[in-house]
Amino acid sequence: KSYKRKTRRTKTRMLKKSRSGKKRTVRFALPDTTELPTAETKPESYVEKLVRLNKQAARDMFLPNYGMECPRDEDSSNLCLKIRVRDEYFTVRDLPPLSTGIQRPVKGKKRKDFSAENGVIEDVTAEKEDFDGLDPQTQENVNRQSGRSAEDFVQNLPESKSETSTALIKRHIPAEYSVGAGQLALIRRRFPQPEWHCPWKLKTVLSGHLGWVRSIAVDPANEWFVTGSNDRTIKVWDLASGQLKLTLTGHINAVTGLCVSDRHPYLFSVGDDKLVRCWDMEQNKTIRSYHGHLSGVYDVAIHPTIDVVVTCGRDSSVRIWDIRTKAAIHVLTGHQSTVAAVKTQAADPQIISGSHDSTIRLWDIRVGRATAVLTNHKKSVRDVVLHPTEFSFASGSANSVKVWKFPNGEFMRNFDGVDAVINTLSLNRDNILISGADEGTLKFWDWKTGYCFQTIKAPPQPGSLDSECGIFASTFDITGSRLITCEADKTIKIWKEDDEATPESHPVDYKPPKRRKRY
């Protein structure tokens, strides 16, 4: 633009100061021209010259044939048409009954082949003649495309079993042509049908605690169970009659976790008072205390084969204790927030922990570090449950229940329909998963498919607020036929299966999800 405005301009250049300290100004004139330098003045390279020559040669070669159509090969067109007709319309050869009178035989061809056995008209000769009209090379191409001979395909059609069929060609869909059946089999394989389970009903309501019931454990002999509450007491109940047998005191804060040993007459309890207590159930008193946690302890588990007890708490650590010596064997660190649940098993990984930092860690107790960290959850993981027979486990958090596979923690599936904060999970040998929510909802799930076959919300007991209906803990008895829940209305509820229910009275209404999350 500066060149167009002025045909002649001057440029002032400031030079360095001279020795005398004065500035000198030098003026010079640019040539009088309005033409700008262009790219054509740039010398052409060797590669650019070759490209330009090849473009000119290609243009001279194909310019006379521009706009002309390619010659059509009749044999190829007929072959493509026959293959397309056979593949597209193979499954719709059955004609409706009203259209049979419109069909007319074609002269020179044997159109009808009547079978007195079932009264079916077959259009076999026409199909054969259509392929016989092709040359041998074309027939070979058809056979190569279809994987079988056209004549063999027509001749090998099985007899129709329909007595009222009026089709010209009897319909038979092989497995390789049955697209709908393949899709249906794929859907069934991806989403198997759930097993029918009896619905559950409330059997007994036990009262006795003066605060929220926070924890529960069942005797391995299936004779009694214990519960811990915010009233700082541990109560022992008879499982058959529901009568209160014993009350243990010793904690100075809420009892948040309980566990009964199957190899010793010991009961382990943890609470918000930072203590881990070992109770001798033969003497009904505390015989050991384990000190080391820096804050409240939330869960406790006993190793099935080793004499160690595992605890977790608000100090973001998982601690392993020797039962006899009370020594801390390992302090497993890595979680960034409160560790709410811990489980143990005999096979590796032997310790599984769920934390409020939305992660699940699988621990190796030999070296004292995590072998895997599962980060699929988006919110706090509040409980973890192990399958009694399969090598898998489930975890629950807000609006999410996920199933994982041992030993590396591969994600398997989600349970659709979770719309609350899950506080507790329980699982029995009949593949019934129970989820207890913070809003008091109790859901029963089929383990294999994730189908929720029952949802229960029991009303709060008299004297409790409507908001005090949360479920904090739950467990099945040893037989798996009774479910015990601990709730915020200070009661313990025992549930059992409805013996009068049948598959006809409570049918399975399962609709596979259109799309299932893969994370």
Buried (B, 14 or more C-beta within 10 A) or exposed (E): EEEEEEEEEEEEEEEEEEEEEEEEEEEEEEEEEEEEEEEEEEEEEEEEEEEEEEEEEEEEEEEEEEEEEEEEEEEEEEBEEBBEEBEEEBBEEBBEEEEEEEBEEEEEEEBBEEEEEEEBBBBBBBBBEBBEEBEEEBBEBBBEEBEEBBBEBBEEBEEBEEEEBBBBBBBBEEEEEEEEEEEEEEEEEEBBEBBEBBBBBBEBBBEBBEBBBBBBBBBEEEEBBBBBBBBBBBBBBEBEEBEEEEEBEBBEBBBBBBBBBEEBEBBBBBBBBBBBBBBBBEEEEBEBEBEBBEEBBBBBBBBEEBBBBBBBBBBBBBBBBBBEEBEBBBEBBBBEBBBBBBBBBEEBBBBBBBBBBBBBBBBBBEEBEBBBEBEBBEEBBBBBBBBEEEEBBBBBBBBBBBBBBBEEBEBEBBBBBBEBBBBBBBBBEBBBBBBBBBBBBBBBBBBEBBBBBBEBEBEBBEEBEEEBBBBBBBBBBBEBEBBBBBBBBBBBBBBBBBEEBEEEEBEBEBEBEEEEEEE
